[in-house]
Amino acid sequence: MDLIINTYLKNLGGVKEIILNCNKLKKLDICLNFEEDDGDDHERETICDEVLNYLLNYSPRNFDEFAFNENWRFSVNNLKKFFEGWRGRKPIKFITRFDRCYHFTKEHVEIVQKYYDEGVIDKNTSFLYGVNDY
């Protein structure tokens, strides 16, 4: 099952319920939007990190694709933790337009590059702009 969600930050908590209850979920694409009262960058990063944790801990074993727009913010440490935890599972397609993610630092891209090179990220992942450029 593939699912595309267009939502606001304050509604991301519902994603956990979807992940827990959709045992045939293979692909999840979340377009995240912000409102003025959605907190600062740290609060936004914390909530986005929680979604990665949900995917890592609760997604079905056949889940293999996560797509997200440029509004997502992940901490460097949690991004690394996600990929380390994903190791040993089917490689994930981790899809975004890295060239549009202004909050992704060189360190974020280096982490994605590392796990791409190690086969944790599926080699057929599209839109990995920035990866292989460093």
Protein Blocks (a to p, Z undefined) as FASTA:
>chain_A
ZZdddddfklmmmmmmmmmmmmkbfbdcddddddfknopfklmmmmmmmmmmmmmmmpcf
klcbdcddfkbccdfklmmmmmmmmgopacddddddfklmmmbcfklmmmmmmmmmnoma
cfkbghiahihpZZ
